[in-house]
Amino acid sequence: MKKYLAEMLGTFVLTLMGCGAAVFAGIGLGTTGYGVSTLGVAFAFGLAVVAMAYTIGNISGCHINPAITLGVWASGRMKGREAGGYMLFQVIGAIIASAVIYFLVHSGNEGGISAVFNDTTTTGANSYLPGNIVPAFVAEFIFTFIFVLVVLGTTDSKKGAGAFAGLAIGLALVLVHIVCIPITGTSVNPARSIGPAIFACIEGNCTPISQIWLFIVAPFGGALLSAAVWKMIAPAKAE
């Protein structure tokens, strides 16, 4: 249970900091927000991962992402029941974080921030979906594949990055966001998509809920490919 609670806490922080940056100081707010831009939002997600990696990494491994958990399971590093528990609590953490953002949005912050919450916090921004599902799917699949491969490689027990794994993973997530935000808004994390999508629908924009399948299926597919590739190229274990 400590591992599950750690995953819930870590996903809560990731969603609150990353999506919060997009909502309150993010893209397109102009004079309403601080205008941290794509780069700022990308670093918000990446730095949240770095912070949590060194906070809960020794408790749960700091997956804070169902796609990572699926990749770890598929690579044979954890049991299926434990992986299912991780995913459940990750989604719960993302929902709680989204509830906090929703509350803050409606506590004296009107107009533009609420509108950006509907679009920027949820993946599937209007640039590609629903008219161009294939490019969005390909982007989420490929970038999740790259991200989970970095996770599997840097945390490998044989030749991983050791104490620097958290930093490498966080910076990889920054890089993924810089490239992918203009395409889909960047998910590569089903939990981070599910939580905000629920509250976007409460706001009156249920499009993200209708598109959520893509941000579950594509990241999971990319994660499974990562596990398969890593099994092929991973360093041999010591006898």
Disulfide bonds with the S-S distance in Angstrom:
Cys201-Cys206 1.86
